[in-house]
Amino acid sequence: MDFEPTDDQVALQTELRRFLAERIDHDARRAIAEMPGAVDRDLWRELGGMGVFSVTLPESAGGVGLGFAEATLVFEELGRAAVPGPLVGTFLAAGLDVDLAASAAAGEATVGLCPVGDPAFVEHLPALDALLVVDDGGVALAEPPAGARPVDRPLDPLTPVAVVEALPAGRPVGDGDLARELRTRAALLAAALQVGLATAAVEMATGHANQRVQFGRVIGQFQAVKHMLADAQVQVEVARAAVQAAGVELDDAAAGHQEASAARRAVDVARIVASRAADRATRACIQVHGGMGFTWELDAHLYLKRALVLDAGVGSPEDAKDALAAAL
């Protein structure tokens, strides 16, 4: 099993990073926050055209024909740029045998992802074309629910949330096995997003620490700041390795070279490690910036809030902990 990225994987990640750096910046994020559901439809179509939502689909189905090893690289870059929108739900819908799959793969449709709940909390609702509802017993594809109550002040301003008293039944698209598979994939993709967020936070904090002068010295020279950023970076690297390894193991399991249960455990571990790394890095970023780190104008709070939001929903770190505990 080789965990070293290939030249093609590096090129894929580099090209997506270049595109996102040109397309998504401080002002673009805030402009998207004002759009319905915080989704930029033009950006969504551009991402679809680049194959972001069809990375793991076979070429015969119009996909890129790669695996989850590459999907983790793609989602890390999406997290690093803090791209708003239901990325995980749209990606998963593109791989299902449903009428909406082709539109989701092309970025023409946005699909949310939500666990069954009473009430349920649906993200990006005004922008959704459909909703994947996941329960232990199966998966349903539903119309966006009506009569929802928007949360006035959601935790993440780039992730609007609506409260739904009862989710629509929808059309069943899979059984409990599919539900477990989608949970595993959602967990891995969310972990990759958190690695990207953590990376961006450490980069922002390091850049500030190398410029900010206090007491006649750049604050990056102070030992306490050095240790804080070094600890955060170490956790990010460990999380990145865990996420990429889990992606490789999922691909090996799909090819019959690995037990599916072992691959799921690898994903559970990666989910927990990435969550902790993102929390540590984003909080360190705010602390290094001092009082300015809490302000709306700086993107540091967006990284922290997005990392926290990703800890909820399908494939959460709590789900991963429960699964690992049950396997022991």
Secondary structure, DSSP 4 states (H G I P E B T S, - for coil): ---SPPHHHHHHHHHHHHHHHHH--HHHHHHHHTSGGG--HHHHHHHHHTTGGGTTS-GGGTS----HHHHHHHHHHHHHTT--S-HHHHHHHHTSSSTTHHHHHHTS--EEEEE--SSEEEETGGG-SEEEEEETTEEEEEPPPSS-EE-SS-SSTTS-EEEESS----EEEEEHHHHHHHHHHHHHHHHHHHHHHHHHHHHHHHHHHTT-EETTEEGGGSHHHHHHHHHHHHHHHHHHHHHHHHHHHHHHHHTTSS-HHHHHHHHHHHHHHHHHHHHHHHHHHHHHTGGGGGSTTSTHHHHHHHHHHTTSSTT-HHHHHHHHHHH-
